[in-house]
Amino acid sequence: MNADVLSIKVTEGIAVITLGSAKRMYFDAEMGDALTENLQEFAGDPNIRVVIVTGGTPGYFNRHFSIPALIEFAEAVRASGRQWPDNAAYHGGFFDKAMALCETMPKPVIAAISGTALAGAFEFTLACDIRIAEDGDYLIGLPETELGLLPGASGTQRLPRTIGPAAALMHILMGRPLNPRDAEKKGLVHETVRGKAIDRAMQIAKRFCSHTPESLGYIKRLVRSAIDTPLAEGLALERNLFMRLCVSDQALARMRSYEAKKITDPSRSLEA
């Protein structure tokens, strides 16, 4: 694999995908294909418990999709005379499979935002379960209106699901990205940290690894589907998955261990 596109490191069940390098700070089709291939592999690998995606150049998560590549694509489409009515069939873009894998794999995916993350780069992080940004002098968000465009890699759909339609509409219409602290205040990221985003992401990932993979997968499935699922249907699925976990060997062993420790040491209780 071309290390300028992305690189992989696996440690104690945590897979870290590092995007690009100083020579390659833009998303393109090659990076999208490589990202999809690795996410598919990790989704099916029982030894991988958590996936982290971060940037390969100090100060950058990934700038955005390659503008020269977009210009080349647009000029080719113009020359073909193809039109896009509102009801035109959509067959997916460069990153749709990768983003869908982030959302659907039964494992947490953490974006460790190590610097600039604009347009398509930020849209990719919206598909991740957790977004951790490191403090610094850089921008996060969706500036496409500055180019006469709109966020075309899920931003108009995933950002409203993240921060609500009103706040998302304001952010997208203004086209003004935010610094990391303001991005946290607006809900675009979960946390902003003074140190390295990857360090905090690893800390969170290790905590996730202390839980059973089944509980993590079920929780992600339930929460991810909650917005589109009728309440009664969601509650029924929640109860069924709870019962499936409750009778499992792992959960029973943990509950029995908890009760035994609580008897000998009350400070070990969940309420302590």
LOVEX-793981 format. One record per atom (N, C-alpha, C, CB): x negated, z, y negated. Coordinates in steps of 0.2 Angstrom, whole numbers, plus 5000, padded with zeros to 4 digits. Each point is the difference from the previous one (the first is absolute). Glycine has a CB too. Layout:
N
XZY ...
//
This chain:
272
499650005006 500450004994 499650004994 500950065006 499349904989 499650004993 500150064997 500149884999 499350165000 500150074996 500249994993 499150045008 500849904989 500249994993 500850005000 498949944997 501450045009 500850005000 500250075001 500049885004 499850155001 500250075002 499550035005 501249984997 498850095004 499650035005 500450065003 498949964994 500950065012 500450055003 499550055003 500949925004 499450144995 499650065003 500550055003 499149994991 500850035015 500550055003 499650065002 500749905005 499650164993 499750065001 500650055002 499149984992 500850055014 500550055002 500749985000 499250094997 501049855005 500749984999 500249974994 500250085009 499449924986 500149984993 499749934999 500250124996 500249835003 499749934998 500049994993 500449965011 499050024986 499949994993 499949924999 499550124998 500949854999 499949934998 499850004993 500949965008 498550014991 499749994993 500149934998 499250095002 501149904993 500249934997 499449974996 501250035000 498649915001 499549974996 499450034999 501049964995 498650015000 499450024998 499949984993 499550005011 499950014986 499849984993 500149934999 499250094999 500749875007 500149935000 500749985001 498949995004 501650054998 500749985002 500450064998 499649935010 500750064984 500450064997 500749974999 499050054995 501249905008 500749974999 500349995007 499749944990 501050075011 500349985006 500149935000 500650114999 499349865007 500249935002 500250005007 499149964991 501049985011 500349995007 499650025005 500649904996 498750095003 499550025006 500150085000 499249904998 500850134997 500050085000 500750025003 499250014990 501349955008 500750025003 500049995007 500549974990 499249985013 500049995007 499650055004 500149884998 499350144999 499650055003 500350075000 499049934996 501450084998 500350075000 500650005005 499750004988 500749955013 500550005005 499750005007 500749934992 498850045009 499750005007 499850085002 499649884999 500150154996 499750075001 500650055000 498949974995 501650025001 500650045000 500450005007 500049994987 500049955015 500449995007 499650035005 500449894996 499050115004 499650035005 500050085000 499249904999 500850124995 500150084999 500750025002 499150004991 501449965007 500750025002 500150015007 500349944990 499350025014 500150015008 499550045003 500549894999 499050144997 499550045003 500150075000 499249914997 500950125009 500250075000 499550054998 500749975009 498750004990 499450044998 500050014993 499449975010 500949984986 500050004993 500750044998 499449894999 500550174997 500550044998 500249994993 499650085008 500049904987 500149994993 499649944998 500250124998 500049844997 499749944997 499950024993 500449925008 499050074989 499850004993 499849944998 499750125000 500549854994 499849944997 499750024993 500949935006 498550054993 499750014993 499649944998 499950125003 499849894991 499649944997 499350005002 500850004991 498849945009 499350005001 499550004995 500449945010 499950064983 499650004995 500150064995 499949875001 499650174997 500250054995 500449984994 498950055004 501649984995 500549994994 500549955002 499150024993 501049965013 500549955002 500350015007 499449924993 501250095007 500449995007 500049935002 500750104998 499649864998 500049935000 500349974994 500050005013 499749964983 500249984994 500849975000 498849974997 501349985006 500649975001 500049945004 500450044989 500149925012 499949945004 499649954996 501150025005 498549944998 499649954997 500449954995 499250015010 500749994984 500349964995 499849935001 500150094992 499349895009 499849935002 500349975006 498950024995 501250025010 500449985006 500749994999 499250065007 501149984988 500749994998 500149944996 500150135001 499449864995 500149944996 499949935004 499550064990 500149955015 499949945005 500649995004 498850025000 501550035002 500650005004 500649974995 499650105007 500549934987 500549984996 499949924998 500150124995 499349865004 499949934998 500249955006 499150034992 500749995014 500249975006 500849995001 498950045005 501450024994 500750005001 500449964994 499950115005 499849894989 500349964995 499949925002 499750094991 499849895012 499849935001 500549985006 498850024997 501450035007 500449985006 500849994998 499250075007 500949964987 500749994997 500550055004 499849894997 500050165006 500450055004 500350044995 499350005010 501450024991 500450054996 500150065004 500549904994 499750155002 500250075003 500650024997 498850035001 501849955002 500650034998 500150075002 500549895001 499950154996 500150075002 500150015008 500550024988 499849945015 500150015007 499649965005 501150014997 498349975000 499549975004 499750055006 499749934990 500250045016 499850055005 499350024999 500749945008 499250134994 499350034998 499750015007 500450054989 499049935012 499650005006 499450055000 500449895003 499650154992 499450055000 499449974996 500450055010 499350004987 499449984996 499450035003 500650004990 498849995007 499450025002 500050075003 499449934992 500950125004 499950075002 500750035003 499150014991 501449955010 500650035002 499950035007 500649924994 499150055011 499950035006 499650075000 500049885005 499450124991 499650064999 500450054997 499049934998 501450064997 500450054997 500650035004 499749954989 500650005015 500550025005 499750055005 500649894998 498850095004 499650055005 499950064998 499549905005 500350114988 499950064997 500650055000 499249954993 501450015006 500650045000 500350025007 500249944989 499750015016 500350015006 499650045005 500749904997 498750095003 499650035005 500150085000 499149914999 500950125007 500250075001 499450054998 500949975009 498750014986 499550044998 499950004993 499449975011 500450084986 500050004992 499449954998 500450125000 499849854995 499549964996 499950024993 500349905007 499050124992 499950034993 499649954996 500050115005 500249874989 499649964995 499550054996 500949915000 498550085001 499550044996 499849964994 499650075010 500749934984 499949964995 499450024996 501349984999 498249985002 499350024998 499949974993 499650015012 500949954985 499849974994 500649954998 498850025001 501149934995 500549954998 500449985006 499249974990 501550035009 500449985005 500649974996 499750085009 500349854990 500549974996 500449955004 499350014990 501349975008 500449955003 500050005007 499749934990 500150025014 500050005007 499750065003 500149885000 499350144997 499650065003 500550065000 498949954997 501450064997 500450065000 500749995004 499550024989 500749925011 500649995005 499850015007 500449914992 499050085010 499850025007 500150075001 499249905001 500550144994 500050075001 500750035000 498950014994 501649965003 500750025000 500350005007 500149964989 499650005016 500250005007 499750055004 500149884999 499450164998 499650055003 500550065000 498849954998 501150105006 500450065000 499850054995 500249995012 499150024987 499850044995 499549964995 500150105008 499949924986 499549974995 499650054996 500849904999 498650105002 499650054997 499549964995 500050085010 500049944984 499649974995 499450054998 501049924996 498450055003 499550044997 500049994992 499350005010 500650064986 500049994993 499549964998 500550114999 499649854995 499549964997 500349954995 499450015011 500249954986 500249964995 500149935003 499350064992 501349935011 500249945003 500850005000 499049995007 501349964995 500749995000 500349985006 499949964989 500850075012 500449995006 500749974998 499450105006 500849854997 500749984998 500149925001 500150104992 500449885004 500349935001 500049974993 500750035010 498849934989 499949974993 500349925000 499050084998 501349905007 500249935001 500349974994 500150025012 500350014985 500449974994 499549984995 500950075002 498549954997 499549984996 499849935001 499550114999 500649865008 499849945002 500649955000 499050055006 501649984992 500649965000 500350005008 499649934990 500250125013 500250005007 500450075002 499049935003 501250085003 500350065002 499650025006 501249974995 498850105007 499750025006 500349975006 499850114995 499849845008 500249965005 499850025007 500049914992 499750155009 499850025007 500450075001 498949944999 501750074999 500450055002 500150054994 499749995012 500050004983 500050054994 500750024998 498949964997 501549985002 500750014997 500450045006 499949904992 499950105014 500450035005 499850075002 500349895004 499050124997 499750065002 500050054994 499449945009 500450044985 499950054995 500750044999 499149934995 501550035004 500650044999 500250055006 500449904994 499350085012 500150055005 499650065000 500449905007 499150094989 499550054999 500150054994 499249925005 501050054989 500150044994 500750004998 498849984997 501649985006 500749994997 500049934996 500250135000 500449845000 500149944997 499950004992 500849975009 499450084988 499950004992 499350014998 501150054999 498549995005 499350014998 499649945002 500150125001 500149855005 499649945002 500249944995 500150045012 500549954986 500149954995 499650004994 501250005005 498850064992 499650014994 499349985001 500850104997 498949935009 499349985001 499849935001 499950115006 500649864998 499949925001 500149964994 500350025012 500250004984 500149964994 499550014995 501250015002 498550054997 499550014995 499349975002 500650114998 499349885009 499449975002 499450044998 500649894999 499450175000 499450044998 499850055005 500449994988 499150005016 499850045005 499850074997 499549915007 500450144997 499950074998 499350035003 501350025000 498550034996 499450035003 500250045005 499450004989 500150035015 500250045006 500550064999 498949965005 500950084990 500450064998 500749984999 499050064996 501149894999 500749984999 500349965006 499749994988 500049985016 500349975006 500250065004 499349905000 500450155001 500350065004 500650034996 498850025004 501249994990 500550024996 500749965001 499250054992 500749895008 500549955001 500249995008 499749944989 500050095015 500149995007 499749945004 501150064997 498549904999 499749955004 499550025005 500249934990 499550135009 499650025006 500250075001 499049934996 500850105010 500250075001 499550054997 500449965011 499050034989 499550044997 499449964997 500350095009 499549954985 499349974997 499550065001 500649924992 498850065011 499550055001 499449994996 500550015012 499250054986 499349994996 499549975004 500450104994 499549915013 499549985004 500249935002 499750115003 500049875003 500149945003 500750005004 498849985001 501649964998 500649995003 500050005008 500449944990 499050035012 499950005007 499950075003 499549894999 500250164998 499950065002 500750045001 498850004994 501649995001 500750045000 500449965006 499950034987 500049915013 500449965006 499850025006 500149914993 499250105008 499850035007 500250075001 499049934999 501150114996 500250075001 500850005002 499250044991 501249915006 500750005002 500049975007 500349984988 499349975013 500049975007 499950055006 499649894994 499950155004 499850055005 500650055001 498849994997 501550034998 500650045001 500649965004 499750064989 500449885010 500549965004 499850005007 500249934990 499150065011 499850005007 500150075004 499149914996 501050145000 500150075004 500750005002 499250054993 501349905005 500750005002 500049955006 500450034989 500249985015 500049955006 500249934997 500450105008 499349854995 500249934998 500749985001 498949975003 501550065001 500749995001 500450024994 499950015012 499950064986 500450024994 499849964994 500050125005 499449864994 499849964994 500449935000 498950065000 501149915006 500349945000 500850004999 499149975008 501250084995 500750014999 500250024992 500150045012 499550004985 500150024993 499949944996 499650115002 499949854999 499949944996 500649955001 498850015001 501449985005 500649965002 500650024996 499549975011 500750094989 500650034997 500049994993 500150085009 499349954988 500049994992 500049934998 499450115000 500249855003 499949934998 500749975000 498849995004 501650025001 500749975001 500550034996 499649965011 500350104986 500650044997 500349964995 499450115003 500349864993 500349974994 500549945002 498950034993 500949945013 500549945002 500550025005 499049934997 501050145005 500450025006 500650044998 498950005007 501749994995 500550044998 499950085002 500849905002 499450144994 499850075001 500250035007 500150024988 500549965015 500250035006 499549975006 501250014996 498749925003 499549975005 499350035000 500749904999 499150124995 499350034999 500050075003 499849934990 500750105009 500050075002 500150005008 500550044989 499849925014 500149995007 499349995003 501249964999 498449994998 499449985002 499550065000 500249884997 499850154997 499650064999 500150055005 500049984988 500650045014 500250055005 499749985007 501050034993 499149905008 499849985007 499250005001 501049935000 498750054994 499350005001 499750074999 500049894995 500350165002 499950075000 500050035007 500450014988 500249975016 500050035006 499549975005 501350014998 498649925001 499549975004 499350044999 500649894999 499250134995 499450034999 500150085003 499749934990 500850105009 500150075002 499950015007 500850014991 499449945013 499950015007 499449975003 501250005001 498349984995 499449975002 499550055002 500249904992 499350095012 499550055002 499650024994 500049955011 499850014985 499650024994 500450044995 499449895001 501250104998 500450044995 500150075003 500549904995 499750105012 500150075003 499450045000 500949945007 498550034995 499450035000 499850034993 499649935009 500550034986 499950034993 500450054998 499649894997 501150115005 500450054998 499950065004 500949924997 498950085009 499850065004 499450034997 500649955010 498950014988 499450034998 500150034993 499449915006 501050064990 500250034993 500350075001 500249884996 500350125009 500450075001 499550055003 501049945002 498550045002 499550055003 499650024994 500049955011 499750014985 499650024995 500350044994 499449905002 501350094997 500350044995 500150075002 500649894997 499550125010 500150075003 499450044998 500849965009 498650014993 499350034999 499850004993 499749975012 500549984984 499750004993 500649974996 498849995004 501650064993 500649974996 499849964994 500550105003 498849904995 499849964994 500049925002 499350104996 500749895011 500049935002 500749975000 499050035007 501550004991 500749975000 500049954995 500550115004 500049854996 500249944996 500150034993 500449935009 499950134991 500250034993 499550034997 501150025004 498350004999 499450034997 499749964994 499850065011 
//
